[in-house]
Amino acid sequence: MKVLIFGSSGNTGKIITNYFINKNYMVYGVSRSNIKEKRKGYRHFIGNITKKELFIKLPKEIDIIINLA
């Protein structure tokens, strides 16, 4: 399954991201800042959710969307 998390770099976002990665989900995280670590099962996008350009870059088929932004 594929999970899209807005606000993935915050405290709650990191916890939820780790939860889904540990369940072997593919996690796509979105935040306004870059992250330093690279992880298997995780892809990070930098952007502002108020800009439609961000949504053009995101995967189109997602099973779960979580908004923490």
GUNUMAR-932879 format. One record per atom (N, C-alpha, C, O): atom name; x, y, z. Coordinates in Angstrom, 3 decimals, decimal comma. Example, Ala and Ser with C-alpha at 12.3 -4.5 7.8 and 13.67 -1.06 7.14 Angstrom:
2
rec atomo: N	c1: 13,190	c2: -5,690	c3: 7,800 .
rec atomo: CA	c1: 12,300	c2: -4,500	c3: 7,800 .
rec atomo: C	c1: 13,200	c2: -3,300	c3: 7,800 .
rec atomo: O	c1: 14,236	c2: -3,319	c3: 8,465 .
rec atomo: N	c1: 12,850	c2: -2,250	c3: 7,080 .
rec atomo: CA	c1: 13,670	c2: -1,060	c3: 7,140 .
rec atomo: C	c1: 12,900	c2: 0,030	c3: 7,870 .
rec atomo: O	c1: 13,409	c2: 1,138	c3: 8,039 .
# end
This chain:
69
rec atomo: N	c1: 0,837	c2: -1,190	c3: 0,000 .
rec atomo: CA	c1: 0,000	c2: 0,000	c3: 0,000 .
rec atomo: C	c1: 0,877	c2: 1,246	c3: 0,000 .
rec atomo: O	c1: 2,038	c2: 1,211	c3: 0,406 .
rec atomo: N	c1: 0,300	c2: 2,336	c3: -0,460 .
rec atomo: CA	c1: 1,022	c2: 3,602	c3: -0,556 .
rec atomo: C	c1: 0,353	c2: 4,648	c3: 0,324 .
rec atomo: O	c1: -0,865	c2: 4,820	c3: 0,304 .
rec atomo: N	c1: 1,189	c2: 5,344	c3: 1,101 .
rec atomo: CA	c1: 0,707	c2: 6,356	c3: 2,035 .
rec atomo: C	c1: 1,348	c2: 7,694	c3: 1,685 .
rec atomo: O	c1: 2,554	c2: 7,768	c3: 1,447 .
rec atomo: N	c1: 0,545	c2: 8,742	c3: 1,654 .
rec atomo: CA	c1: 1,028	c2: 10,097	c3: 1,440 .
rec atomo: C	c1: 0,810	c2: 10,875	c3: 2,729 .
rec atomo: O	c1: -0,315	c2: 10,971	c3: 3,219 .
rec atomo: N	c1: 1,901	c2: 11,438	c3: 3,284 .
rec atomo: CA	c1: 1,819	c2: 12,163	c3: 4,547 .
rec atomo: C	c1: 2,273	c2: 13,599	c3: 4,339 .
rec atomo: O	c1: 3,434	c2: 13,850	c3: 4,014 .
rec atomo: N	c1: 1,359	c2: 14,537	c3: 4,525 .
rec atomo: CA	c1: 1,703	c2: 15,956	c3: 4,513 .
rec atomo: C	c1: 2,130	c2: 16,342	c3: 5,922 .
rec atomo: O	c1: 1,420	c2: 16,060	c3: 6,887 .
rec atomo: N	c1: 3,294	c2: 16,991	c3: 6,045 .
rec atomo: CA	c1: 3,829	c2: 17,324	c3: 7,364 .
rec atomo: C	c1: 4,665	c2: 16,191	c3: 7,933 .
rec atomo: O	c1: 4,701	c2: 15,989	c3: 9,146 .
rec atomo: N	c1: 5,323	c2: 15,467	c3: 7,078 .
rec atomo: CA	c1: 6,055	c2: 14,269	c3: 7,503 .
rec atomo: C	c1: 7,338	c2: 14,564	c3: 8,273 .
rec atomo: O	c1: 7,882	c2: 13,661	c3: 8,908 .
rec atomo: N	c1: 7,834	c2: 15,786	c3: 8,237 .
rec atomo: CA	c1: 9,093	c2: 16,077	c3: 8,928 .
rec atomo: C	c1: 8,900	c2: 16,556	c3: 10,364 .
rec atomo: O	c1: 9,877	c2: 16,706	c3: 11,096 .
rec atomo: N	c1: 7,667	c2: 16,795	c3: 10,775 .
rec atomo: CA	c1: 7,395	c2: 17,186	c3: 12,156 .
rec atomo: C	c1: 7,430	c2: 15,979	c3: 13,085 .
rec atomo: O	c1: 7,583	c2: 14,845	c3: 12,632 .
rec atomo: N	c1: 7,289	c2: 16,223	c3: 14,374 .
rec atomo: CA	c1: 7,360	c2: 15,130	c3: 15,357 .
rec atomo: C	c1: 6,320	c2: 14,051	c3: 15,101 .
rec atomo: O	c1: 6,662	c2: 12,872	c3: 15,009 .
rec atomo: N	c1: 5,061	c2: 14,434	c3: 14,985 .
rec atomo: CA	c1: 4,003	c2: 13,458	c3: 14,735 .
rec atomo: C	c1: 4,184	c2: 12,806	c3: 13,372 .
rec atomo: O	c1: 3,954	c2: 11,606	c3: 13,222 .
rec atomo: N	c1: 4,593	c2: 13,584	c3: 12,381 .
rec atomo: CA	c1: 4,826	c2: 13,046	c3: 11,047 .
rec atomo: C	c1: 5,904	c2: 11,979	c3: 11,028 .
rec atomo: O	c1: 5,770	c2: 10,971	c3: 10,334 .
rec atomo: N	c1: 6,968	c2: 12,192	c3: 11,782 .
rec atomo: CA	c1: 8,048	c2: 11,198	c3: 11,853 .
rec atomo: C	c1: 7,565	c2: 9,904	c3: 12,489 .
rec atomo: O	c1: 7,916	c2: 8,817	c3: 12,031 .
rec atomo: N	c1: 6,771	c2: 10,014	c3: 13,533 .
rec atomo: CA	c1: 6,248	c2: 8,817	c3: 14,205 .
rec atomo: C	c1: 5,348	c2: 8,021	c3: 13,269 .
rec atomo: O	c1: 5,471	c2: 6,801	c3: 13,166 .
rec atomo: N	c1: 4,443	c2: 8,718	c3: 12,588 .
rec atomo: CA	c1: 3,524	c2: 8,037	c3: 11,667 .
rec atomo: C	c1: 4,281	c2: 7,466	c3: 10,467 .
rec atomo: O	c1: 3,962	c2: 6,371	c3: 10,002 .
rec atomo: N	c1: 5,271	c2: 8,189	c3: 9,966 .
rec atomo: CA	c1: 6,091	c2: 7,688	c3: 8,866 .
rec atomo: C	c1: 6,791	c2: 6,395	c3: 9,263 .
rec atomo: O	c1: 6,768	c2: 5,418	c3: 8,514 .
rec atomo: N	c1: 7,408	c2: 6,385	c3: 10,431 .
rec atomo: CA	c1: 8,089	c2: 5,176	c3: 10,915 .
rec atomo: C	c1: 7,114	c2: 4,013	c3: 11,068 .
rec atomo: O	c1: 7,452	c2: 2,874	c3: 10,747 .
rec atomo: N	c1: 5,927	c2: 4,290	c3: 11,549 .
rec atomo: CA	c1: 4,920	c2: 3,242	c3: 11,728 .
rec atomo: C	c1: 4,615	c2: 2,548	c3: 10,395 .
rec atomo: O	c1: 4,623	c2: 1,320	c3: 10,308 .
rec atomo: N	c1: 4,350	c2: 3,345	c3: 9,368 .
rec atomo: CA	c1: 3,989	c2: 2,762	c3: 8,076 .
rec atomo: C	c1: 5,174	c2: 2,104	c3: 7,380 .
rec atomo: O	c1: 4,998	c2: 1,081	c3: 6,717 .
rec atomo: N	c1: 6,373	c2: 2,661	c3: 7,513 .
rec atomo: CA	c1: 7,552	c2: 2,021	c3: 6,931 .
rec atomo: C	c1: 7,775	c2: 0,659	c3: 7,585 .
rec atomo: O	c1: 8,091	c2: -0,313	c3: 6,899 .
rec atomo: N	c1: 7,616	c2: 0,583	c3: 8,892 .
rec atomo: CA	c1: 7,783	c2: -0,689	c3: 9,605 .
rec atomo: C	c1: 6,727	c2: -1,719	c3: 9,207 .
rec atomo: O	c1: 6,940	c2: -2,919	c3: 9,381 .
rec atomo: N	c1: 5,603	c2: -1,269	c3: 8,679 .
rec atomo: CA	c1: 4,556	c2: -2,167	c3: 8,178 .
rec atomo: C	c1: 4,760	c2: -2,486	c3: 6,689 .
rec atomo: O	c1: 3,895	c2: -3,085	c3: 6,050 .
rec atomo: N	c1: 5,906	c2: -2,080	c3: 6,152 .
rec atomo: CA	c1: 6,277	c2: -2,313	c3: 4,750 .
rec atomo: C	c1: 5,388	c2: -1,586	c3: 3,744 .
rec atomo: O	c1: 5,174	c2: -2,072	c3: 2,633 .
rec atomo: N	c1: 4,877	c2: -0,436	c3: 4,130 .
rec atomo: CA	c1: 4,149	c2: 0,420	c3: 3,201 .
rec atomo: C	c1: 5,167	c2: 1,307	c3: 2,486 .
rec atomo: O	c1: 6,246	c2: 1,569	c3: 3,015 .
rec atomo: N	c1: 4,824	c2: 1,762	c3: 1,296 .
rec atomo: CA	c1: 5,607	c2: 2,786	c3: 0,614 .
rec atomo: C	c1: 5,063	c2: 4,123	c3: 1,080 .
rec atomo: O	c1: 3,876	c2: 4,407	c3: 0,918 .
rec atomo: N	c1: 5,938	c2: 4,955	c3: 1,664 .
rec atomo: CA	c1: 5,514	c2: 6,223	c3: 2,243 .
rec atomo: C	c1: 6,092	c2: 7,373	c3: 1,424 .
rec atomo: O	c1: 7,289	c2: 7,417	c3: 1,139 .
rec atomo: N	c1: 5,217	c2: 8,295	c3: 1,056 .
rec atomo: CA	c1: 5,611	c2: 9,526	c3: 0,388 .
rec atomo: C	c1: 5,371	c2: 10,657	c3: 1,371 .
rec atomo: O	c1: 4,236	c2: 10,897	c3: 1,782 .
rec atomo: N	c1: 6,436	c2: 11,352	c3: 1,750 .
rec atomo: CA	c1: 6,321	c2: 12,445	c3: 2,709 .
rec atomo: C	c1: 6,449	c2: 13,788	c3: 2,028 .
rec atomo: O	c1: 7,206	c2: 13,946	c3: 1,070 .
rec atomo: N	c1: 5,702	c2: 14,753	c3: 2,533 .
rec atomo: CA	c1: 5,736	c2: 16,111	c3: 1,998 .
rec atomo: C	c1: 5,942	c2: 17,070	c3: 3,165 .
rec atomo: O	c1: 5,254	c2: 16,989	c3: 4,183 .
rec atomo: N	c1: 6,896	c2: 17,976	c3: 3,001 .
rec atomo: CA	c1: 7,093	c2: 19,043	c3: 3,982 .
rec atomo: C	c1: 7,727	c2: 20,235	c3: 3,281 .
rec atomo: O	c1: 8,134	c2: 20,145	c3: 2,123 .
rec atomo: N	c1: 7,803	c2: 21,336	c3: 3,985 .
rec atomo: CA	c1: 8,421	c2: 22,527	c3: 3,411 .
rec atomo: C	c1: 9,932	c2: 22,501	c3: 3,540 .
rec atomo: O	c1: 10,622	c2: 23,304	c3: 2,913 .
rec atomo: N	c1: 10,454	c2: 21,583	c3: 4,349 .
rec atomo: CA	c1: 11,901	c2: 21,503	c3: 4,544 .
rec atomo: C	c1: 12,428	c2: 20,153	c3: 4,083 .
rec atomo: O	c1: 11,686	c2: 19,176	c3: 3,981 .
rec atomo: N	c1: 13,712	c2: 20,123	c3: 3,811 .
rec atomo: CA	c1: 14,355	c2: 18,894	c3: 3,376 .
rec atomo: C	c1: 14,664	c2: 18,021	c3: 4,594 .
rec atomo: O	c1: 14,778	c2: 18,520	c3: 5,714 .
rec atomo: N	c1: 14,797	c2: 16,738	c3: 4,367 .
rec atomo: CA	c1: 15,219	c2: 15,834	c3: 5,434 .
rec atomo: C	c1: 16,607	c2: 15,312	c3: 5,088 .
rec atomo: O	c1: 16,983	c2: 15,261	c3: 3,917 .
rec atomo: N	c1: 17,366	c2: 14,926	c3: 6,104 .
rec atomo: CA	c1: 18,743	c2: 14,505	c3: 5,885 .
rec atomo: C	c1: 18,871	c2: 13,019	c3: 5,615 .
rec atomo: O	c1: 19,773	c2: 12,600	c3: 4,889 .
rec atomo: N	c1: 18,002	c2: 12,226	c3: 6,175 .
rec atomo: CA	c1: 18,142	c2: 10,781	c3: 6,045 .
rec atomo: C	c1: 17,385	c2: 10,235	c3: 4,844 .
rec atomo: O	c1: 16,327	c2: 10,743	c3: 4,470 .
rec atomo: N	c1: 17,941	c2: 9,205	c3: 4,256 .
rec atomo: CA	c1: 17,269	c2: 8,479	c3: 3,172 .
rec atomo: C	c1: 16,929	c2: 7,104	c3: 3,710 .
rec atomo: O	c1: 17,750	c2: 6,468	c3: 4,371 .
rec atomo: N	c1: 15,724	c2: 6,646	c3: 3,429 .
rec atomo: CA	c1: 15,274	c2: 5,363	c3: 3,961 .
rec atomo: C	c1: 14,612	c2: 4,540	c3: 2,881 .
rec atomo: O	c1: 13,984	c2: 5,072	c3: 1,965 .
rec atomo: N	c1: 14,760	c2: 3,253	c3: 3,000 .
rec atomo: CA	c1: 14,069	c2: 2,336	c3: 2,100 .
rec atomo: C	c1: 12,571	c2: 2,432	c3: 2,393 .
rec atomo: O	c1: 12,164	c2: 2,413	c3: 3,554 .
rec atomo: N	c1: 11,767	c2: 2,532	c3: 1,362 .
rec atomo: CA	c1: 10,326	c2: 2,628	c3: 1,538 .
rec atomo: C	c1: 9,822	c2: 4,035	c3: 1,771 .
rec atomo: O	c1: 8,659	c2: 4,233	c3: 2,121 .
rec atomo: N	c1: 10,709	c2: 5,032	c3: 1,575 .
rec atomo: CA	c1: 10,307	c2: 6,422	c3: 1,814 .
rec atomo: C	c1: 10,852	c2: 7,314	c3: 0,706 .
rec atomo: O	c1: 12,013	c2: 7,205	c3: 0,312 .
rec atomo: N	c1: 9,995	c2: 8,190	c3: 0,215 .
rec atomo: CA	c1: 10,407	c2: 9,206	c3: -0,747 .
rec atomo: C	c1: 9,890	c2: 10,548	c3: -0,264 .
rec atomo: O	c1: 8,723	c2: 10,681	c3: 0,108 .
rec atomo: N	c1: 10,767	c2: 11,541	c3: -0,273 .
rec atomo: CA	c1: 10,422	c2: 12,847	c3: 0,280 .
rec atomo: C	c1: 10,228	c2: 13,881	c3: -0,825 .
rec atomo: O	c1: 10,976	c2: 13,916	c3: -1,802 .
rec atomo: N	c1: 9,212	c2: 14,718	c3: -0,652 .
rec atomo: CA	c1: 8,942	c2: 15,825	c3: -1,563 .
rec atomo: C	c1: 8,941	c2: 17,110	c3: -0,754 .
rec atomo: O	c1: 8,416	c2: 17,152	c3: 0,359 .
rec atomo: N	c1: 9,529	c2: 18,152	c3: -1,313 .
rec atomo: CA	c1: 9,545	c2: 19,462	c3: -0,666 .
rec atomo: C	c1: 8,547	c2: 20,346	c3: -1,393 .
rec atomo: O	c1: 8,569	c2: 20,449	c3: -2,619 .
rec atomo: N	c1: 7,671	c2: 20,984	c3: -0,625 .
rec atomo: CA	c1: 6,711	c2: 21,872	c3: -1,264 .
rec atomo: C	c1: 5,714	c2: 22,444	c3: -0,289 .
rec atomo: O	c1: 5,684	c2: 22,086	c3: 0,888 .
rec atomo: N	c1: 4,907	c2: 23,333	c3: -0,799 .
rec atomo: CA	c1: 3,870	c2: 24,010	c3: -0,039 .
rec atomo: C	c1: 2,524	c2: 23,482	c3: -0,542 .
rec atomo: O	c1: 2,251	c2: 23,510	c3: -1,742 .
rec atomo: N	c1: 1,689	c2: 23,001	c3: 0,378 .
rec atomo: CA	c1: 0,432	c2: 22,379	c3: -0,056 .
rec atomo: C	c1: -0,561	c2: 23,381	c3: -0,644 .
rec atomo: O	c1: -1,590	c2: 22,980	c3: -1,188 .
rec atomo: N	c1: -0,265	c2: 24,670	c3: -0,543 .
rec atomo: CA	c1: -1,149	c2: 25,662	c3: -1,158 .
rec atomo: C	c1: -0,808	c2: 25,919	c3: -2,624 .
rec atomo: O	c1: -1,497	c2: 26,682	c3: -3,302 .
rec atomo: N	c1: 0,255	c2: 25,282	c3: -3,110 .
rec atomo: CA	c1: 0,691	c2: 25,476	c3: -4,503 .
rec atomo: C	c1: 0,384	c2: 24,222	c3: -5,320 .
rec atomo: O	c1: 0,793	c2: 23,121	c3: -4,952 .
rec atomo: N	c1: -0,331	c2: 24,389	c3: -6,420 .
rec atomo: CA	c1: -0,735	c2: 23,235	c3: -7,220 .
rec atomo: C	c1: 0,450	c2: 22,545	c3: -7,888 .
rec atomo: O	c1: 0,345	c2: 21,377	c3: -8,261 .
rec atomo: N	c1: 1,575	c2: 23,244	c3: -8,047 .
rec atomo: CA	c1: 2,756	c2: 22,639	c3: -8,654 .
rec atomo: C	c1: 3,236	c2: 21,423	c3: -7,861 .
rec atomo: O	c1: 3,776	c2: 20,480	c3: -8,438 .
rec atomo: N	c1: 3,041	c2: 21,443	c3: -6,555 .
rec atomo: CA	c1: 3,435	c2: 20,316	c3: -5,722 .
rec atomo: C	c1: 2,664	c2: 19,060	c3: -6,112 .
rec atomo: O	c1: 3,244	c2: 17,977	c3: -6,198 .
rec atomo: N	c1: 1,396	c2: 19,193	c3: -6,343 .
rec atomo: CA	c1: 0,538	c2: 18,037	c3: -6,605 .
rec atomo: C	c1: 0,822	c2: 17,391	c3: -7,962 .
rec atomo: O	c1: 0,498	c2: 16,222	c3: -8,171 .
rec atomo: N	c1: 1,416	c2: 18,132	c3: -8,865 .
rec atomo: CA	c1: 1,802	c2: 17,576	c3: -10,160 .
rec atomo: C	c1: 2,938	c2: 16,564	c3: -9,967 .
rec atomo: O	c1: 3,012	c2: 15,573	c3: -10,694 .
rec atomo: N	c1: 3,823	c2: 16,807	c3: -8,994 .
rec atomo: CA	c1: 4,976	c2: 15,939	c3: -8,750 .
rec atomo: C	c1: 4,624	c2: 14,681	c3: -7,959 .
rec atomo: O	c1: 5,348	c2: 13,688	c3: -8,028 .
rec atomo: N	c1: 3,535	c2: 14,710	c3: -7,218 .
rec atomo: CA	c1: 3,201	c2: 13,594	c3: -6,326 .
rec atomo: C	c1: 2,642	c2: 12,393	c3: -7,083 .
rec atomo: O	c1: 2,066	c2: 12,553	c3: -8,159 .
rec atomo: N	c1: 2,806	c2: 11,197	c3: -6,530 .
rec atomo: CA	c1: 2,226	c2: 9,996	c3: -7,164 .
rec atomo: C	c1: 0,711	c2: 10,127	c3: -7,272 .
rec atomo: O	c1: 0,072	c2: 10,761	c3: -6,432 .
rec atomo: N	c1: 0,154	c2: 9,532	c3: -8,294 .
rec atomo: CA	c1: -1,287	c2: 9,661	c3: -8,532 .
rec atomo: C	c1: -2,110	c2: 8,584	c3: -7,833 .
rec atomo: O	c1: -3,275	c2: 8,816	c3: -7,509 .
rec atomo: N	c1: -1,528	c2: 7,418	c3: -7,596 .
rec atomo: CA	c1: -2,276	c2: 6,336	c3: -6,962 .
rec atomo: C	c1: -1,812	c2: 6,178	c3: -5,517 .
rec atomo: O	c1: -0,725	c2: 5,661	c3: -5,256 .
rec atomo: N	c1: -2,641	c2: 6,625	c3: -4,592 .
rec atomo: CA	c1: -2,335	c2: 6,595	c3: -3,165 .
rec atomo: C	c1: -3,497	c2: 5,904	c3: -2,451 .
rec atomo: O	c1: -4,660	c2: 6,139	c3: -2,777 .
rec atomo: N	c1: -3,176	c2: 5,057	c3: -1,481 .
rec atomo: CA	c1: -4,216	c2: 4,357	c3: -0,720 .
rec atomo: C	c1: -4,661	c2: 5,133	c3: 0,518 .
rec atomo: O	c1: -5,839	c2: 5,112	c3: 0,877 .
rec atomo: N	c1: -3,711	c2: 5,823	c3: 1,175 .
rec atomo: CA	c1: -4,004	c2: 6,557	c3: 2,407 .
rec atomo: C	c1: -3,371	c2: 7,925	c3: 2,324 .
rec atomo: O	c1: -2,208	c2: 8,047	c3: 1,939 .
rec atomo: N	c1: -4,122	c2: 8,967	c3: 2,682 .
rec atomo: CA	c1: -3,589	c2: 10,328	c3: 2,754 .
rec atomo: C	c1: -3,760	c2: 10,833	c3: 4,181 .
rec atomo: O	c1: -4,851	c2: 10,765	c3: 4,747 .
rec atomo: N	c1: -2,666	c2: 11,343	c3: 4,759 .
rec atomo: CA	c1: -2,688	c2: 11,890	c3: 6,111 .
rec atomo: C	c1: -2,178	c2: 13,322	c3: 6,046 .
rec atomo: O	c1: -1,086	c2: 13,573	c3: 5,535 .
rec atomo: N	c1: -2,966	c2: 14,261	c3: 6,563 .
rec atomo: CA	c1: -2,586	c2: 15,669	c3: 6,541 .
rec atomo: C	c1: -2,262	c2: 16,138	c3: 7,948 .
rec atomo: O	c1: -3,147	c2: 16,258	c3: 8,795 .
rec atomo: N	c1: -0,975	c2: 16,404	c3: 8,191 .
rec atomo: CA	c1: -0,522	c2: 16,947	c3: 9,464 .
rec atomo: C	c1: 0,031	c2: 18,355	c3: 9,297 .
rec atomo: O	c1: 0,604	c2: 18,918	c3: 10,231 .
rec atomo: N	c1: -0,139	c2: 18,921	c3: 8,109 .
rec atomo: CA	c1: 0,426	c2: 20,249	c3: 7,813 .
rec atomo: C	c1: -0,467	c2: 21,341	c3: 8,374 .
rec atomo: O	c1: -0,161	c2: 22,524	c3: 8,227 .
# end
